[in-house]
Amino acid sequence: MSNAIKHWREAKNITQQKLADEMGIDRPTLSKIENKDIPIDPGQDLALRISRYLGVLITDIISEPPEQ
């Protein structure tokens, strides 16, 4: 999930700080969620809020990001 959140956030030109602020979390927490080497699960509520904010389906952020 982490790489997919980062992929969609960057595709929408949204900074980590902006997304973190909108989600009510701090930027280091979002950074850890996006880091595939740190297994942090954002939880269903936060994952759903992130997907809605990014304008993508929740399945888009829990799946592997599209090939670049």
C-alpha positions, 0 to 999 in steps of 0.5 A, spaced: 500 500 500 505 504 501 508 505 494 501 506 491 499 512 496 506 515 494 505 514 487 498 517 487 500 522 491 506 524 486 501 523 480 497 529 483 502 533 485 501 533 492 506 534 497 507 529 503 506 535 508 499 537 504 497 530 504 499 529 512 495 536 514 489 534 510 489 527 513 490 530 520 497 526 521 504 529 521 508 528 515 513 523 519 507 518 520 505 519 512 513 518 510 513 512 514 506 509 511 509 510 504 516 507 506 515 500 504 521 498 508 517 500 515 510 496 515 505 501 518 498 500 516 494 506 516 488 503 518 481 502 514 479 509 516 485 513 514 486 509 507 479 510 505 480 518 507 487 518 503 483 515 497 478 519 497 482 525 497 487 523 492 480 521 487 482 514 486 479 508 488 481 504 495 483 498 491 488 503 487 492 505 494 492 498 496 494 495 490 501 495 487 502 502 483 502 502 476 508 500 472 512 507 471 
